[in-house]
Amino acid sequence: MTVLRIALIASSNHPIAEPFAGGLEAHTALLARELTTRGHAVTVFAAPGSDAVPGARVEEMRALAFSAAARGDVSMPAERFMAEHHAYLDLMLRLARGREFDVVHNNSLHHLPVAMARTLPVPLVTTLHTPPTPWLESAVAAAGGRHGVLTAVSSHTAGAWRHVAEEITVIRNGVDVGTRPPGPGGGPLVWAGRIVPEKGTHLAVRAARAAGRPLLIAGPVSDRAYFDSMVAPLLGGDVRHVGHLSHPELTRLVAHAAAMLVTPCWEEPYGLVVAEALACGTPVAGFAVGALPEIVDDSCGRLVPAGDTAALAAVVPVVESLSRTAARRRAERHWSHRRMVDEYVALYTRAAASGVAA
């Protein structure tokens, strides 16, 4: 085996720390852990407050305390925007100065790593974790093909980006099925994720009530205005928000759920919670949007038209009766993190062997 020196670029805003702010942070931590387990030398560039990853080096991206003069300038953007800008600019300039790594894997959503890919002396791999965003689309389009190697977390997401980049490798996300043992089911329905408008938490409540089923909601309140206006008024009785749970707590909750509801109101790029539920043996009822039809088949769930809570409620009894063994088997065969890392390592190896940067 060729030992690779791999730099992983994570979010500069959300630390790689339990409980994870979202799927992006969980994905980066899992990738780093499995790569180091396989003997590769991994450095993770992440937000302050990130946890240690056994066997890897974790370095905090550098913030800048702007001077009073800079903050007082009438053109000064929001401080959070500037902090993020400085963190990635500083990191990319550092990476451009040496050959400390064989490959750099960008898992951030920021435009600067892509825009500056051609400055690196080694290949840059960027995973597209979202549908197109204005800043990132601009960077990919302006790079004129010199944006490094692009991957996407689903065929759907790859298709959404092909108007600016034709060559995109699909490497679907994976979950550690070993840390998500299958459970008995039989409990309330569960909804898990960041509580934000695009995840449609309120629609899950409506569907659960229409189905006559209790519902437990797990996840951080990432949009307080949305939670207060659209979710909190629906809570009570058999619908509860149980908070932002640790990995063991969430795994136990999902493993005991009769089914998971997944209610995206946007073009879901992958749907990590779906793969996590299947690993626990818990079948899924959700909206057929984004990449969800790539993950869920009739052996492990049912998908209905986007936003149709009545249809979602109607399939709940069917989903609850599906084989939990079949759900677990689908996760093991298709959504294991080992399959994901196999594909990334093969891509890193090809990129590093080519000796061609962006």
BABARO-223462 format. One line per 3 residues: number of its first residue (from 1); their letters; for each residue x, y, z of C-alpha. Coordinates in pm, 1 decimal, m for minus. Example, Ala and Ser with C-alpha at 12.3 -4.5 7.8 and 13.67 -1.06 7.14 Angstrom:
<atoms>
1 = as = 1230.0:m450.0:780.0  1367.0:m106.0:714.0
</atoms>
This chain:
<atoms>
1 = mtv = 0.0:0.0:0.0  121.4:347.7:m86.1  106.8:575.1:217.2
4 = lri = m40.2:910.7:119.7  1.5:1245.7:293.0  m348.6:1389.5:284.0
7 = ali = m474.1:1733.1:386.7  m847.3:1752.7:461.1  m1001.6:2100.3:453.1
10 = ass = m1311.7:2124.2:670.9  m1544.6:2407.8:770.2  m1388.9:2712.5:934.2
13 = nhp = m1718.8:2788.1:1110.2  m1826.0:2459.3:1269.0  m1576.0:2249.2:1466.0
16 = iae = m1526.0:1879.8:1403.7  m1669.4:1791.2:1742.8  m1950.7:1583.1:1888.4
19 = pfa = m2238.3:1640.1:1864.9  m2169.6:1742.3:1505.6  m2331.3:2057.7:1370.0
22 = ggl = m2427.6:1869.8:1055.5  m2350.2:1594.0:809.0  m2049.2:1774.9:663.3
25 = eah = m1865.3:1769.9:995.3  m1959.3:1405.7:1061.3  m1840.8:1311.4:711.5
28 = tal = m1502.1:1482.3:753.3  m1439.7:1321.3:1092.6  m1530.0:977.2:960.3
31 = lar = m1309.4:1019.5:653.8  m1012.4:1129.5:865.5  m1054.6:842.3:1108.8
34 = elt = m1076.1:572.9:842.6  m783.2:713.0:643.5  m558.7:710.4:951.6
37 = trg = m675.7:359.1:1039.2  m548.0:253.2:697.8  m206.0:403.5:768.8
40 = hav = m224.8:727.8:573.3  m81.0:1051.4:717.0  m375.8:1286.9:762.2
43 = tvf = m390.8:1651.8:862.2  m732.4:1810.5:916.7  m763.4:2187.9:886.6
46 = aap = m1073.0:2273.0:1085.2  m1252.2:2531.9:1295.6  m1132.3:2619.5:1646.7
49 = gsd = m1266.5:2381.1:1909.4  m1235.1:2071.2:1691.5  m1175.9:1738.9:1865.0
52 = avp = m864.6:1532.5:1819.2  m885.7:1254.5:1560.1  m683.1:949.9:1672.8
55 = gar = m376.0:917.0:1454.6  m435.0:1241.9:1264.0  m307.8:1595.0:1310.2
58 = vee = m580.5:1853.7:1360.2  m486.5:2216.9:1298.9  m714.5:2510.2:1363.8
61 = mra = m761.1:2750.6:1077.2  m634.7:3092.9:1170.5  m871.7:3372.8:1255.8
64 = laf = m780.3:3740.2:1228.7  m870.7:4006.2:1481.4  m941.3:4294.4:1247.5
67 = saa = m815.1:4635.4:1349.8  m1050.2:4908.6:1460.2  m969.2:5092.4:1137.4
70 = arg = m1068.8:4791.9:922.8  m1387.0:4731.6:1121.5  m1477.2:5097.8:1092.8
73 = dvs = m1440.3:5108.8:716.1  m1775.3:5170.8:547.6  m1708.8:4883.6:303.8
76 = mpa = m1649.6:4630.0:583.1  m1862.2:4317.1:520.1  m2005.3:4115.0:806.7
79 = erf = m1731.1:4003.7:1045.8  m1823.1:3636.3:1010.3  m1785.6:3661.9:632.7
82 = mae = m1444.5:3822.4:669.7  m1332.3:3569.9:931.7  m1419.6:3285.4:695.3
85 = hha = m1251.5:3463.9:402.9  m929.8:3511.3:600.4  m924.5:3152.7:729.4
88 = yld = m935.0:3002.4:378.8  m710.1:3265.2:220.1  m445.7:3209.6:487.5
91 = lml = m470.7:2831.0:453.5  m451.3:2824.9:73.2  m150.6:3057.7:69.2
94 = rla = 20.8:2830.3:322.5  m53.8:2518.7:115.6  75.7:2693.5:m197.6
97 = rgr = 419.0:2742.5:m40.4  524.4:2379.8:m1.9  487.0:2010.8:m79.9
100 = efd = 393.9:1890.4:265.3  111.2:1678.8:119.6  49.6:1448.4:m176.2
103 = vvh = m309.5:1558.7:m219.1  m544.2:1817.2:m66.5  m910.5:1720.4:m22.0
106 = nns = m1143.2:2016.6:15.3  m1466.3:1937.6:202.6  m1555.3:2298.9:272.8
109 = lhh = m1831.7:2491.8:99.3  m1611.1:2797.4:46.9  m1511.3:2930.4:m293.1
112 = lpv = m1147.2:3017.0:m221.6  m1001.0:2662.0:m223.1  m1151.8:2607.3:m569.7
115 = ama = m1057.9:2952.9:m697.5  m698.4:2905.8:m575.8  m659.0:2541.0:m679.6
118 = rtl = m412.1:2632.5:m955.5  m174.9:2787.1:m698.2  m114.7:2452.5:m525.4
121 = pvp = 186.8:2237.1:m611.9  m20.0:1920.5:m557.0  m365.3:1807.9:m676.9
124 = lvt = m677.4:1946.7:m512.1  m985.5:1724.3:m479.1  m1306.8:1910.8:m399.8
127 = tlh = m1622.9:1729.2:m295.5  m1943.6:1907.2:m393.7  m2165.8:1854.9:m90.3
130 = tpp = m2444.9:2090.9:m198.0  m2639.7:2205.2:m501.8  m2477.9:2508.4:m671.3
133 = tpw = m2427.5:2813.9:m452.6  m2344.5:3153.4:m607.3  m1989.3:3191.7:m473.2
136 = les = m1884.8:2833.0:m539.3  m2045.8:2821.9:m882.7  m1857.9:3140.2:m971.9
139 = ava = m1526.4:2985.1:m862.3  m1580.9:2664.5:m1061.6  m1690.6:2854.5:m1372.7
142 = aag = m1407.7:3109.3:m1355.2  m1142.8:2839.9:m1307.6  m1178.1:2742.3:m1671.1
145 = grh = m1121.9:2374.8:m1596.1  m830.3:2437.5:m1359.1  m1035.7:2375.7:m1047.1
148 = gvl = m874.1:2044.3:m958.7  m1062.7:1715.7:m935.6  m1433.0:1745.0:m857.8
151 = tav = m1642.9:1479.5:m687.8  m2007.7:1486.0:m586.4  m2191.4:1301.4:m311.3
154 = ssh = m2465.4:1177.2:m545.5  m2552.0:1150.9:m912.4  m2822.0:1411.0:m854.1
157 = tag = m2571.5:1659.8:m714.2  m2323.9:1589.3:m993.6  m2598.0:1660.7:m1246.5
160 = awr = m2678.1:1991.5:m1080.2  m2318.1:2108.4:m1135.1  m2257.0:1984.9:m1490.1
163 = hva = m2348.0:2318.3:m1647.8  m2014.5:2450.7:m1515.8  m1804.9:2131.0:m1491.1
166 = eei = m1848.6:1826.9:m1711.4  m1605.8:1590.8:m1537.9  m1737.3:1507.6:m1191.0
169 = tvi = m1675.3:1175.1:m1015.8  m1962.9:1048.5:m800.9  m1849.9:915.7:m462.8
172 = rng = m2153.1:870.4:m241.7  m2121.6:933.6:128.9  m2094.5:647.8:373.1
175 = vdv = m2165.9:581.5:737.7  m1988.5:364.7:990.8  m2232.4:76.1:1009.4
178 = gtr = m2020.0:m81.0:1282.6  m2105.8:197.6:1527.1  m2476.0:183.7:1438.0
181 = ppg = m2599.7:m159.0:1543.3  m2950.3:m249.0:1428.4  m3221.2:m206.5:1686.9
184 = pgg = m3563.2:m354.5:1760.5  m3778.2:m70.1:1629.2  m4134.4:m45.6:1756.1
187 = gpl = m4096.4:299.5:1911.8  m4217.3:643.0:1799.3  m4134.1:782.1:1457.8
190 = vwa = m3816.9:988.1:1452.5  m3696.4:1291.0:1256.0  m3328.5:1390.4:1280.3
193 = gri = m3116.4:1671.7:1145.1  m3051.8:2043.4:1162.6  m3375.4:2227.6:1231.1
196 = vpe = m3379.1:2469.4:938.1  m3643.2:2553.3:673.7  m3482.8:2343.3:400.1
199 = kgt = m3510.9:2028.2:613.4  m3888.3:2071.6:659.3  m3918.8:1971.0:1023.5
202 = hla = m4270.8:2114.4:1047.7  m4386.0:1890.0:762.5  m4270.7:1582.7:953.4
205 = vra = m4487.1:1690.3:1246.7  m4790.1:1731.9:1022.6  m4735.4:1390.3:864.0
208 = ara = m4689.3:1216.8:1199.3  m5005.9:1373.3:1337.8  m5199.5:1276.7:1024.7
211 = agr = m5072.3:920.2:1062.0  m5168.3:914.2:1428.9  m4812.5:838.9:1538.3
214 = pll = m4591.1:991.9:1807.5  m4279.9:1170.7:1679.2  m3944.1:1250.5:1837.6
217 = iag = m3740.4:1530.6:1678.1  m3364.3:1524.3:1730.1  m3123.1:1793.3:1618.6
220 = pvs = m2982.0:2139.3:1678.9  m3195.8:2449.1:1635.2  m2986.7:2605.4:1359.2
223 = dra = m3251.6:2860.9:1260.0  m3415.7:3003.5:1569.7  m3672.6:3212.1:1381.7
226 = yfd = m3789.3:2907.4:1185.4  m3806.8:2691.6:1498.2  m4000.6:2951.4:1696.5
229 = smv = m4251.7:3027.8:1421.6  m4299.5:2694.0:1243.1  m4192.5:2411.4:1473.5
232 = apl = m4236.4:2511.8:1838.3  m4611.3:2585.9:1802.5  m4662.8:2226.8:1680.6
235 = lgg = m4484.6:2062.5:1973.1  m4662.4:1903.0:2263.9  m4835.8:1581.3:2352.9
238 = dvr = m4697.9:1305.0:2134.2  m4452.2:1529.5:1946.7  m4134.1:1628.8:2130.2
241 = hvg = m3801.8:1792.4:2048.7  m3542.6:1588.0:2238.3  m3248.9:1819.3:2162.3
244 = hls = m2911.6:1784.6:1994.4  m2801.3:1431.7:2083.7  m2460.8:1268.5:2098.7
247 = hpe = m2381.9:989.4:1853.3  m2466.3:706.8:2098.5  m2788.9:879.1:2206.8
250 = ltr = m2904.2:941.4:1850.6  m2813.5:588.6:1741.8  m3018.6:443.0:2026.4
253 = lva = m3314.6:668.3:1943.3  m3311.4:578.0:1572.8  m3257.3:206.2:1637.7
256 = haa = m3573.0:196.2:1850.8  m3785.4:400.6:1608.3  m4057.1:233.3:1403.8
259 = aml = m3953.9:446.6:1105.7  m3770.6:766.4:1017.3  m3939.1:1059.7:846.6
262 = vtp = m3725.1:1259.4:600.7  m3885.5:1579.9:472.2  m3643.3:1792.6:267.3
265 = cwe = m3775.3:2113.5:110.8  m3471.6:2155.2:m112.8  m3276.8:1940.1:m356.9
268 = epy = m3122.4:1720.4:m87.0  m2765.0:1651.6:m208.3  m2735.9:1316.1:m29.9
271 = glv = m2927.5:1261.7:294.1  m2682.8:1123.4:548.0  m2958.0:1066.5:805.3
274 = vae = m3119.4:820.4:563.3  m2807.3:603.2:543.9  m2768.5:628.3:922.3
277 = ala = m3127.4:514.8:976.0  m3088.0:217.0:742.4  m2770.9:112.6:926.2
280 = cgt = m2983.2:94.6:1241.9  m3235.5:m122.3:1056.5  m3491.0:158.0:1058.2
283 = pva = m3690.8:198.9:734.2  m3755.8:543.1:587.3  m4060.5:740.0:474.9
286 = gfa = m3971.7:1058.5:291.5  m4004.2:1295.5:0.1  m3870.3:1188.3:m339.2
289 = vga = m3640.4:1486.6:m389.9  m3271.2:1530.0:m459.9  m3062.9:1219.7:m400.5
292 = lpe = m3311.6:1034.1:m180.0  m3428.4:805.6:m464.6  m3063.3:694.4:m502.0
295 = ivd = m3052.3:577.9:m140.4  m3400.0:440.7:m71.8  m3561.3:153.5:m261.4
298 = dsc = m3875.9:m47.1:m189.7  m3687.9:m289.1:34.0  m3621.2:m21.8:294.1
301 = grl = m3867.1:261.9:250.8  m4121.9:458.2:53.0  m4088.9:802.0:m107.2
304 = vpa = m4376.2:1034.4:m197.1  m4399.7:1363.5:m389.5  m4227.3:1658.4:m226.4
307 = gdt = m4434.0:1843.4:30.3  m4725.2:1596.1:26.0  m4773.1:1531.5:397.6
310 = aal = m5097.8:1340.2:341.1  m4919.7:1094.8:111.9  m4633.7:1071.1:358.8
313 = aav = m4874.8:989.0:640.6  m5043.3:725.3:424.7  m4720.7:528.7:366.6
316 = vpv = m4616.0:524.0:732.5  m4796.2:193.1:812.7  m4639.5:31.5:506.4
319 = ves = m4291.6:150.3:601.3  m4330.0:36.0:960.7  m4397.6:m317.2:832.3
322 = lsr = m4083.4:m338.0:615.5  m3800.4:m573.5:706.4  m3545.8:m415.4:938.3
325 = taa = m3299.3:m679.7:824.3  m3339.2:m563.6:462.6  m3282.7:m202.0:565.7
328 = rrr = m2962.8:m295.3:748.1  m2846.4:m509.6:455.7  m2887.6:m218.4:212.6
331 = aer = m2672.7:3.2:435.0  m2403.2:m262.3:463.8  m2392.1:m327.9:89.3
334 = hws = m2416.0:25.9:m44.0  m2359.5:294.8:220.8  m2062.1:171.3:426.3
337 = hrr = m1788.4:428.0:493.3  m1532.7:165.8:392.5  m1672.4:162.1:38.0
340 = mvd = m1660.7:543.4:36.1  m1300.3:557.0:155.9  m1195.6:285.7:m90.5
343 = eyv = m1318.2:511.2:m369.0  m1152.5:823.6:m227.8  m817.8:650.2:m178.6
346 = aly = m826.4:522.9:m536.6  m897.4:878.4:m653.9  m620.6:1029.0:m435.8
349 = tra = m374.4:770.1:m565.4  m455.4:845.1:m929.8  m434.8:1219.6:m870.4
352 = aas = m105.6:1200.0:m680.9  48.2:964.4:m938.6  m41.8:1199.4:m1221.4
355 = gva = 178.7:1465.3:m1065.8  m55.4:1725.3:m1211.8  m192.2:2000.5:m994.1
358 = a = m503.9:2196.0:m1090.1
</atoms>
